[in-house]
Amino acid sequence: MATPITDTALTSPASGRRLALIASHAPSLIRFRGRLIQALVAQGHAVLCAAPDFDDAVEGELREWGAQTQSIPLSRTGLSPLADLQTLRALTRLFRQWRPCTVMGYTAKPAIYASLAASRTGVARIVPMITGLGYAFLEGGGVKRRLIRQIMLRLYSRALTASTGVIFHNADDAKVLKNAGVVPASLPLTIVPGSGVDLAQFDRAPLPPLQEGLTFLMIARLVRYKGVGEYCAAAHLLRQRGVTARCVLVGPEEDGPAGFPRQHLHDFADCITYLGPSSDVRPHIAATHVYVLPSYGEGMPRTVLEAMAMGRPIITTDARGCRETVVPGLNGYLVPAGDADALAAAMCRFAEEPGQIARMGAASRERAESQFDVARVNAIMLKALGVDSSKA
């Protein structure tokens, strides 16, 4: 596993560009940033990948690509100020030792604390990537959520003031933070369509036969704001209406107040097939007809992009980061977030008109090719990082 930070844990390159990527979950460096890391190394840049939860497989793959790895203390969902201070101190020490030219933290805590640590240590280019504003920024909520939102706005304000640029995964998130007054007017702002999708890895897959009925698929962590409850309720409504369909759910369980308890799935055992987490979602997408993600809001949902690339129609919500993936009637349908009845109605449309599945699936693939190709997305990110993408 990646070694703890020590005075001799890393060697700083004598020359050349040094870029540090900071993540809250080590496997995301492979799944979401793999092609970007490979492009940077191919150009001759030194790349440091730091995260809290490396295992031998992730660390081995990153090192095989030519990147260095470093464990850091970071709690992705924790609310302890002392733990976050420990993260800030660890990143400050890491940057002083490795002396990066560019730092990019992505997801909330890395974007904030990597930017602050980079500013403390004189890093020349600091470009956080805000991949989604998350649960705290959903509309409504109780006192606790509103308090967390205010704390996050203050932290984002400090981090973005310390930055030389910022990348957002959708324009709506950028608008929320700009309207809140936390994005300096002079800060260069880049919008990318999510992390993109590898069109070769997620190639077109033939649709399964319809003789045994439709198969719907949702891939997500078991959290309420992903719309797990609405998906379960919609599956129940389909069953009540006599629609022959299999509704599959794939994803890991999640602790905490936002989690959708596993035991609640038992109430829908007659209409939901829960398969647990998966390290490779492609077989699940290949076995489905229509992909469903009733999320309350995203940065840009990677699983939707992967399903589009494999030629599947999409049902998702008219919410931040989700609406950008679907042209209604062309490659799928948009429904209001939190509305199980509307979701069930959209699912029923595919049962009533199965002929549109192939047409919409083809449109999804075309849209993935024209809008969400990872090579196109990475070229935009490389430019924001000050790297010549023509050499990637």
N, C-alpha and C positions, 0 to 999 in steps of 0.2 A: 504494500500500500504506500501511497505518497507519504513522505517523511514529514514530521512536524517541523516548524520553522526553527532553524538554528543558524548560528553564524556561518556554518559550513554546508548547510543543506543544499544551497544552490550556488552556481557559478554564474556571474554576470558576464555576458559576452564582451570581448575586448572592443569589438566594433560592430557596426550594423544596426539595423532597426530592432528594437525590443518592444514587443507588444504583450501586454498582460490581459487575459480574459478571466473575469471573476464570475463564478456561477454559484447559485444556491443549492444545486443538485448536480453532482459530478456526471451522471449518465447523460444529462442534457448537453454536455460538451460534445458528446458523440452524436446524439440524435438531432440536436438543433444547430450546432456550430461546426459539425464535422467538416463539411465542404469548405467553410470559411477558414478553418485552421489549416487544412491541407493547402489551400490557395496561398496563404501567408507563408507557410514553410517552403512551398515550391518557389516563391519569389526570393528566398534567401533570408527571410526575417526570422529572428528568434522569437518563439511564442511560449509564454508561460500560462498554464491553465491552473487556476486555483479554485478549490471547492471544498466543502466540509466532509464529503462522504465517498471518497474514492474506494473502489475495490480493485483487486488485482487485474480483472478483465478490462475495466475502463482505463486504468493507469497504463496497462500494457499496450492497448490500442493507441492511446495518445502518444506514448513514447515511440511506438513503431512509426507513427507519422512524422516524428521528429520534434515533437513538443516536449517541454518540461512540465512536470506536475508538482503541485504543492498543496498539502492539506491546510485548511484554515478552520478556526472555530466559527461556526455560523449556524444559527437556528432559524430556519426558513420561516416558521410560523410563530415562534416564541415572542412574548411581549416583555421580556426582562430587559430593562435598560442596562443592567450590569453585563448581561451577555452581549448586548449590542456594542457596548463600550469595549469589551474584549475583542470583538470582531474588528472594530476600528483600529485598536492598538496593534493587532496582529497584521492587518493590512499595511499599516504605516511602517512597521518593522520590515515587512516583506519588500515593500517598494524601496525603502532605503538601502536594502541589501542588493536587490536585483537591478535597480535603477532603470525601470522601463521608460521608453520614449512616449508610449501611448498606453492608456488604460481604458478598458471598456468593461464595466460591470453590467450585467443584465438580470432582470427581475428586480423586485423592489429593494431588498436589503443590499445586494451587491451594487446596484446602480447608485444607491445613496452613499454607503460607507466606502466603497472603492473610490468614488469621486472625491469624498472628503479626505481620505488618506492620500490620494494622489496629489491633491492640492497642497497638503501639508508638506509633502516631500519634493515639491517642485517639478512634477511631471509636466512635460510640455503640452501634451494633447490628452484631454480628458473628455471622453465621449460615452456617457451612460446610454444604455438602451432600455427604454421603458416598454416592456413586452405586453403590458396590460396593467390597468390600475387596480384590479382585484376586488375582493369582497368588500373592502372598506368603502369603496366609491360607488357601490350600487345604490340606487335610489331608496330612500326611506331608511329603515333600520332604527334600532333603539339607541339609548344614550351611549352605550359602550362603542357601538360602531361609529357614531358621529364623533366621539372623542378620538378614536383611532384615526379617523379621516383627518381631523384637525392636526394631529401629531404628524401624520404622513405628509400633509401639505407643508408644514414647517420644515420637515427634513428634506423634502424635495426642493424647497426654496433654497436651503443652504447648499445642497448638492449641485443644483443647476447654476447657482451663482458662482460656484467654484469650477464649473465645467467650461470647456471651449466649444462644445457642440452637444447635441442630443439627438438620438434616434427614437422615433415612435413607430409602433406597429400599425397604428391607424390614426386618421386625422381627428376622430372624435376624442380620443384620449388627450391629444395635444391641445384641443380646444378647451377641455375641462381644466387642465392645468394653466393654460393661458388666461382663461377667464377668472381663475382663482388668484391670479397675479404672481404665480411662482416661477414663471418662465421669463427671464430677462429679455427685454425687447431686442437686444443686440445679439442674442445667442443664436448661432446657426442651427436650424432645425431641419431634420431629414425624416421623411415618411417612407417606410418600406412596407410592402404587403406581407407582413409577418416574416417568418423564417424561410419562406419559400418551400418548395418540395422538389426532391430529386426525381425527375421524370423517368429516368432509367430504372432506378430502384423501385419506384412505384409506377410500374408500366400498366398499360391497359390489361384488364382481365375479363375474360368472357363472362357474361351473366349466367348464373345458375338456372336450371330449368324451373319453370313455374308450376309444374304439375302438383307439387305438394304445398302450394301457397307461397305468399310473399315472405321474404325475410328482411326485417329491419334490424339495423345495428346502431348502437351507441357505444362510443369508447370515451371514457372519462373517469377521473377520480370520483369516488363516491362522496360528493359534496353537494349540498342542496343547490348552490348557485350554478351548478352545471346543468340543472334541470332534471336530475335523476328522478325526483318525485313526479314531475310532470310526465316523464317518459313512462314510468310505471302506471300512472293513472290513465294515460292514453292507451297503453296496451290493454288495460282492463276494459276500457270503453270499446275497443275493437272487438274484444271477445264478447262483450254484451251485445254488440250489433251483429254478431254472427260472421265477422270477417275472419277468414282462415289466414292466419299470419303467425310467424314466429318472430318474437321480439327479443333480441340478444343484447346483453349488456356486458361490456368488458372493461375492466379497470380495477385499480387497487382500492382498498378501503382507506378511509381517512379519519384520523382522530380529531377531536376538537369540536367546538360548538357548531361549526358549519358542516360537519360531517353528516352524511345520510347513513344512519345506523344499519349495519348488515341485517339485523333482525327484522327491520322494516321490509326487507325484500321478501321475507317469508310470507308476508301478507299478499304478495303478488306471484307466488310460486307457480300458479296455474297459467300465468300469462307472460312471465319474464324468465328467460334463461340466462342466469348469471354465470359467467365463465371465469371470473377472477381476473387478476392482472395478466398481461401478456408482454413478452419481450419483442415479439414480431407481430404487428397487427395485420400484415398483408394477407395471411390466410383467412382471417376473419372478414376482411373487406371483400376478398374474392368470393366468399360464400354468401354474400348478401346482395339484395337488389337495391335497397335504398338506405342511405346513411342519414342518421338523425342526431342533431345536437341542439337540444332546447335550452342552451345556456342563457344566463341572465346578462352576459357580457364577457368579452374576451379581448386579448390584444389582437390576435388573428389565429383562429383555431387550427392548429397543425393537422389534427385528425381529419378535419373537413377537407383541407387541401390534399391530403393523401388519398381520401376517398374520391375526390374529384379527378385526381391524376389516374386512378385506376378505373375511371369511367362509370361512376355511380351518381345518380341524382341525389340532391341534398335537400333535407328539410332542416332549417335552422331558424333562429329568431331574428326579428327586426331590432337587434340590439347592437351596441358598440362592438365593432370588430367582427361580428357575425354577418351582418347584412352585406358587407363588402364581397362576400363569397358567392352570393346567389343573385342572378337576374330572374325575378319571379316569372314562372311560365317557360323560361328557357332551359335552365339546368336544375330547377327545383322550386321550392316554395318557402316563403318567409311567414312566420307566425309570431304573434305577440309573446314576449317572454312571460312565463308564469301562467300560461293559458293552456291547460291540458285538453279542453274541448276543441280549441282551434288546432292543436297538434294532432289530435285524433282525426279531425276532419281532413287535414292535409294527408295523413297516412291513408285514409280511406280513398282519397282520390286516386292513389296508385293502384289500389285494389279494384276500383271501378274502371280505371282506364290503364291497364297494364301495358298497353302499346306505347305509352309515353316514356316508359322506363329506359328503353334503349336509346330513344331520341335524346332525352335529357342527359343520360349518361355520356353520350358522345359530346354533347355541348359542355358538360363538366370538364371532360378531358381537354377540349379545345380551349376552354377558359384557363385551365391550369397551365397549358403550354404558353398562352399569350400573356398571362398576368402574373403567374406565381412560380415560374421556373427558378429554382434556387440559384442558378448561374446569374440570372438577371438581378435577383435580390442581392446576392453577394457583391456584385459589381457596384451597386449603390452604396452598400455598407463600406466597402473598401475605400470608396471615394470619401465618405464621411470620416473615415479613419486616417485619411491623408495618404493612402496607398494607391499606387498606380495599378488599376485593375487590368490594364492592357497586358501586363506581364503575368497575370495569374493563370 
